[in-house]
Amino acid sequence: MSKHVQFLIALAIVVAMPLFMKSGSLASEVLIYGLAAMGCNLLLGYTGLLSFGQGVFFGLGSYTLGILLTRLPIPMPVALLSAVLLGALGAAIVGWVAIRQRGTYFVMLTLAFSQMFYFIAYSASGLTGGDNGLMDIPRKSISVAGHTLVPLETPWQYYGFVAVIFLIVYWLLRRVSDSIFGRTLLAVRDNDERAAAVGYNLRLLKLQAFVISGAVTGLAGGLHALMTGIAPLSNAEYHTSEMILVMTVIGGTGNLLASLLGAAFYVLLGDWLSTLWPRWLLLLGVVLMVVSLGLQGGLWGLCQKLWQRVRGGSHKPADAATGAKGGHA
């Protein structure tokens, strides 16, 4: 499927969600976690790096935006840009250390950074709010000279703001993945020893992938804090890293649109199951096991198989008719 078709599908999903969903906040949450899953997919699907440090970047984005908006009189876009920069900086630090190891030791290093960041956020209560998080984060409309340019008061207005950002970031990441840099990341993922033998600087490539992933995930964390009005400690804990990884794997690795599918599946299914049973995480775990055992290619792989069957089925009658004509002749 061409990149233009995939972008149109992403656009169609973004446009369709307000038509089929009642909650603007839930729809915004789907796109926000879709951004985080795309950042994770750049590491896992394109570079082959299984990172448990995504919660660090998500939490950095949340805390950066929350601290700036609650303590300094700066415009919201500047605070959001700062969340992107801090996410990228945090990823540069984590990546610079973690990429010196491979395999299990790489995973352990990212997990260690995640636990360390959680402890720092918990201990620095004067800055982060500790266990209570940062409260009362304002979400003001974007205005210039007293004129409102982008209203953000209602959940659906905020969804429109998040939707535009999501589509821009998706387009930019598509450009990155389709570039020479993106193709080189695939080579590193498939055979890093051969890529090193050719002359590629593996550490630099992996670090660059980390920085881009951290910037996108930091943006998602900032948007999440702006949506909820709070930067909770849970945004920095290990569970957040695990959740982003699960979304990425469910959707399918190696495809950015699949990250949106995985995020939508996880968020919407979790919201629905929570209305059925207070211990809905148990039900979610069963569903995730079924998906993991039966859909190794993720939801995107399932969609590809169904599409191939539809196309194959549409060609069979024509082929049969041709064969019948030929036999009759």
C-alpha positions as CSV (number, residue, x, y, z in Angstrom):
1,M,0.0,0.0,0.0
2,S,1.5,3.3,-1.1
3,K,2.4,6.0,1.5
4,H,-0.2,8.3,0.0
5,V,-3.0,5.8,0.5
6,Q,-1.9,5.2,4.1
7,F,-2.0,8.9,4.8
8,L,-5.5,9.1,3.4
9,I,-6.5,6.2,5.7
10,A,-5.0,8.1,8.7
11,L,-6.9,11.2,7.6
12,A,-10.1,9.2,7.2
13,I,-9.8,7.8,10.7
14,V,-9.1,11.2,12.2
15,V,-12.1,12.7,10.4
16,A,-14.4,9.7,11.2
17,M,-13.8,9.5,15.0
18,P,-15.9,12.6,15.8
19,L,-18.8,11.0,13.8
20,F,-18.8,7.7,15.7
21,M,-17.5,8.6,19.2
22,K,-19.3,10.6,21.9
23,S,-16.3,11.6,23.9
24,G,-13.9,14.2,22.5
25,S,-11.4,13.4,25.3
26,L,-11.4,9.7,24.5
27,A,-10.9,10.5,20.8
28,S,-8.0,12.8,21.7
29,E,-6.5,10.1,23.9
30,V,-6.5,7.7,20.9
31,L,-4.4,10.2,18.8
32,I,-2.1,11.1,21.7
33,Y,-1.2,7.5,22.4
34,G,-1.0,7.0,18.6
35,L,1.7,9.5,18.6
36,A,3.5,7.8,21.5
37,A,3.2,4.4,19.7
38,M,4.6,5.9,16.5
39,G,7.6,7.1,18.4
40,C,8.1,3.7,19.9
41,N,7.6,2.0,16.5
42,L,10.5,4.0,15.1
43,L,12.7,2.3,17.6
44,L,11.2,-1.2,17.7
45,G,9.9,-1.6,14.2
46,Y,12.5,0.3,12.2
47,T,15.6,0.0,14.3
48,G,15.0,-3.2,16.2
49,L,15.4,-1.6,19.7
50,L,13.1,-2.8,22.4
51,S,13.0,0.2,24.8
52,F,11.2,0.3,28.1
53,G,12.2,3.9,28.5
54,Q,9.3,5.4,26.6
55,G,7.6,6.4,29.9
56,V,10.6,8.6,30.7
57,F,10.0,10.7,27.5
58,F,6.3,10.7,28.0
59,G,6.7,11.8,31.6
60,L,9.2,14.5,30.7
61,G,6.8,16.0,28.2
62,S,4.0,16.0,30.7
63,Y,6.1,17.6,33.5
64,T,7.8,20.1,31.3
65,L,4.5,21.5,29.9
66,G,2.9,21.4,33.4
67,I,5.7,23.2,35.1
68,L,6.0,25.9,32.5
69,L,2.3,26.6,32.3
70,T,1.6,26.6,36.0
71,R,4.7,28.7,37.1
72,L,5.6,30.9,34.1
73,P,3.5,33.3,32.0
74,I,4.5,31.7,28.7
75,P,2.3,30.8,25.7
76,M,1.1,27.3,25.4
77,P,2.8,26.6,22.0
78,V,6.1,27.5,23.6
79,A,5.5,25.1,26.5
80,L,4.5,22.4,24.0
81,L,7.7,22.9,22.0
82,S,9.7,22.8,25.2
83,A,8.1,19.4,26.0
84,V,9.3,18.2,22.6
85,L,12.8,19.4,23.2
86,L,13.0,17.9,26.7
87,G,11.7,14.6,25.4
88,A,14.4,14.7,22.8
89,L,17.1,15.6,25.3
90,G,16.0,12.8,27.7
91,A,16.1,10.3,24.8
92,A,19.6,11.5,23.9
93,I,20.8,10.8,27.4
94,V,19.0,7.4,27.7
95,G,20.1,6.4,24.2
96,W,23.7,7.5,24.6
97,V,24.1,5.1,27.5
98,A,21.8,2.2,26.4
99,I,23.0,1.8,22.8
100,R,26.4,0.8,24.2
101,Q,24.9,-2.6,25.0
102,R,22.8,-5.0,22.9
103,G,20.0,-7.5,23.5
104,T,19.0,-8.1,27.1
105,Y,21.5,-5.7,28.6
106,F,20.1,-2.9,26.4
107,V,16.5,-3.7,27.6
108,M,17.7,-3.7,31.2
109,L,19.4,-0.3,30.8
110,T,16.3,1.3,29.5
111,L,14.2,-0.3,32.2
112,A,16.7,1.1,34.8
113,F,16.4,4.6,33.4
114,S,12.6,4.2,33.6
115,Q,12.7,3.2,37.3
116,M,15.2,5.9,38.1
117,F,13.1,8.7,36.5
118,Y,10.1,7.5,38.4
119,F,11.9,7.7,41.7
120,I,13.2,11.2,40.9
121,A,9.7,12.4,39.9
122,Y,8.3,10.9,43.1
123,S,11.0,12.4,45.3
124,A,11.1,15.9,43.8
125,S,7.6,16.7,45.1
126,G,8.4,20.5,45.2
127,L,8.8,20.4,41.4
128,T,6.7,17.6,40.1
129,G,4.0,17.4,42.8
130,G,5.2,13.9,43.9
131,D,2.5,11.3,44.3
132,N,-0.2,13.9,43.6
133,G,1.3,15.1,40.3
134,L,1.0,18.6,38.9
135,M,-2.5,19.9,39.2
136,D,-4.5,22.6,37.5
137,I,-2.6,22.8,34.3
138,P,-4.4,25.5,32.3
139,R,-5.6,24.9,28.7
140,K,-6.1,28.3,27.2
141,S,-7.0,29.1,23.6
142,I,-4.3,30.2,21.3
143,S,-4.7,33.9,20.9
144,V,-2.8,36.8,19.3
145,A,-3.4,40.4,20.3
146,G,-6.6,39.4,22.1
147,H,-8.0,37.6,19.1
148,T,-8.7,33.8,19.5
149,L,-7.1,31.9,16.7
150,V,-7.5,28.3,18.0
151,P,-10.2,27.7,20.6
152,L,-9.4,24.9,23.0
153,E,-12.1,25.1,25.6
154,T,-14.3,22.1,24.7
155,P,-13.1,18.6,24.3
156,W,-13.9,18.5,20.6
157,Q,-12.1,21.7,20.0
158,Y,-9.1,20.3,21.6
159,Y,-9.5,17.1,19.5
160,G,-9.2,19.2,16.4
161,F,-6.0,20.8,17.7
162,V,-4.5,17.3,18.5
163,A,-5.7,15.9,15.1
164,V,-3.8,18.6,13.2
165,I,-0.7,17.9,15.2
166,F,-1.1,14.2,14.7
167,L,-1.4,14.4,11.0
168,I,1.6,16.7,10.7
169,V,3.8,14.4,12.8
170,Y,2.6,11.4,10.9
171,W,3.5,13.0,7.6
172,L,6.9,14.0,9.0
173,L,7.6,10.5,10.3
174,R,6.6,9.0,7.0
175,R,9.2,11.3,5.3
176,V,11.7,10.0,7.8
177,S,10.9,6.4,7.4
178,D,10.9,6.6,3.6
179,S,14.2,8.6,3.5
180,I,17.7,7.1,3.1
181,F,18.0,7.4,6.9
182,G,14.9,5.3,7.4
183,R,16.1,2.7,5.0
184,T,19.4,2.6,6.8
185,L,17.6,2.0,10.1
186,L,15.9,-1.0,8.5
187,A,19.3,-2.3,7.5
188,V,20.5,-1.9,11.0
189,R,17.4,-3.8,12.3
190,D,17.8,-6.7,9.9
191,N,21.5,-7.2,10.2
192,D,23.5,-4.7,12.3
193,E,26.8,-6.5,11.8
194,R,26.5,-6.3,8.0
195,A,25.5,-2.6,8.3
196,A,28.6,-2.0,10.4
197,A,30.8,-3.8,7.9
198,V,29.4,-1.6,5.1
199,G,30.6,1.4,7.1
200,Y,27.5,2.8,8.9
201,N,27.9,4.4,12.3
202,L,25.5,2.2,14.3
203,R,25.7,4.2,17.5
204,L,25.0,7.5,15.7
205,L,22.1,6.0,13.8
206,K,20.5,4.4,16.9
207,L,21.0,7.6,18.9
208,Q,19.3,9.7,16.1
209,A,16.4,7.3,16.2
210,F,16.2,7.6,20.0
211,V,16.1,11.4,19.8
212,I,13.3,11.5,17.2
213,S,11.4,8.9,19.2
214,G,11.9,10.9,22.4
215,A,10.7,14.1,20.7
216,V,7.5,12.6,19.4
217,T,6.8,10.8,22.8
218,G,7.5,14.0,24.7
219,L,5.0,15.8,22.5
220,A,2.4,13.1,23.3
221,G,3.1,13.5,27.0
222,G,2.7,17.3,26.8
223,L,-0.6,16.9,24.9
224,H,-1.9,14.4,27.4
225,A,-1.2,16.7,30.3
226,L,-2.8,19.6,28.5
227,M,-5.9,17.4,27.8
228,T,-6.4,16.2,31.4
229,G,-5.2,19.3,33.2
230,I,-2.8,17.2,35.3
231,A,0.7,15.7,34.9
232,P,0.3,12.6,37.1
233,L,3.1,10.5,38.4
234,S,1.6,7.5,36.5
235,N,2.8,9.1,33.3
236,A,6.4,8.5,34.3
237,E,6.0,5.0,35.7
238,Y,7.0,1.6,34.2
239,H,3.4,0.9,33.3
240,T,3.3,3.7,30.8
241,S,6.4,2.3,28.9
242,E,4.7,-1.1,28.9
243,M,1.4,0.3,27.7
244,I,3.1,2.1,24.8
245,L,5.0,-1.0,23.8
246,V,1.8,-3.1,23.9
247,M,0.0,-0.6,21.6
248,T,3.0,-0.8,19.2
249,V,3.1,-4.6,19.1
250,I,-0.7,-4.9,18.8
251,G,-0.9,-2.5,15.9
252,G,2.1,-4.1,14.1
253,T,5.8,-3.1,14.0
254,G,7.4,-1.5,11.0
255,N,4.4,0.5,10.0
256,L,3.4,3.9,11.4
257,L,-0.3,3.6,10.5
258,A,-0.4,0.4,12.5
259,S,0.6,2.4,15.6
260,L,-2.6,4.3,15.4
261,L,-4.6,1.1,15.0
262,G,-2.9,-0.4,18.1
263,A,-3.5,2.7,20.2
264,A,-7.2,2.9,19.1
265,F,-7.6,-0.8,19.9
266,Y,-6.0,-0.6,23.4
267,V,-7.7,2.7,24.4
268,L,-11.2,1.9,23.2
269,L,-11.2,-1.7,24.3
270,G,-9.9,-0.6,27.8
271,D,-12.6,2.0,28.0
272,W,-15.3,-0.5,27.0
273,L,-14.1,-3.2,29.3
274,S,-13.9,-0.8,32.3
275,T,-17.7,-0.4,32.0
276,L,-18.3,-4.1,32.3
277,W,-16.2,-5.1,35.3
278,P,-14.1,-3.1,37.8
279,R,-11.2,-5.6,37.3
280,W,-11.2,-5.0,33.6
281,L,-7.4,-5.3,33.3
282,L,-7.9,-9.1,33.7
283,L,-10.2,-9.2,30.7
284,L,-7.8,-6.9,28.8
285,G,-4.9,-9.3,29.6
286,V,-6.9,-12.3,28.1
287,V,-7.6,-10.3,25.0
288,L,-4.0,-9.3,24.6
289,M,-2.9,-12.9,24.9
290,V,-5.3,-13.9,22.2
291,V,-4.0,-11.2,20.0
292,S,-0.4,-12.1,20.7
293,L,-1.0,-15.8,20.0
294,G,-3.1,-15.4,16.9
295,L,-1.9,-12.2,15.3
296,Q,1.9,-12.2,15.2
297,G,1.8,-9.5,12.5
298,G,-0.5,-7.3,14.6
299,L,-3.7,-5.7,13.5
300,W,-2.0,-4.3,10.4
301,G,-0.9,-7.8,9.4
302,L,-4.5,-9.0,9.8
303,C,-5.8,-6.1,7.6
304,Q,-3.2,-6.9,5.0
305,K,-4.3,-10.6,4.9
306,L,-8.0,-9.6,4.7
307,W,-7.2,-7.2,1.8
308,Q,-5.3,-9.8,-0.1
309,R,-8.2,-12.3,0.3
310,V,-10.6,-9.7,-0.9
311,R,-8.4,-8.9,-3.9
312,G,-7.8,-12.6,-4.6
313,G,-11.5,-13.3,-4.4
314,S,-12.4,-10.5,-6.8
315,H,-10.0,-11.9,-9.4
316,K,-11.1,-15.5,-9.2
317,P,-14.5,-15.1,-11.0
318,A,-12.8,-13.2,-13.8
319,D,-10.2,-15.9,-14.2
320,A,-12.8,-18.6,-14.1
321,A,-14.9,-16.8,-16.8
322,T,-11.8,-16.5,-19.0
323,G,-11.0,-20.2,-18.6
324,A,-14.6,-21.2,-19.4
325,K,-14.5,-19.1,-22.6
326,G,-11.2,-20.7,-23.6
327,G,-12.4,-24.2,-23.0
328,H,-15.6,-23.6,-24.9
329,A,-13.6,-22.3,-27.9
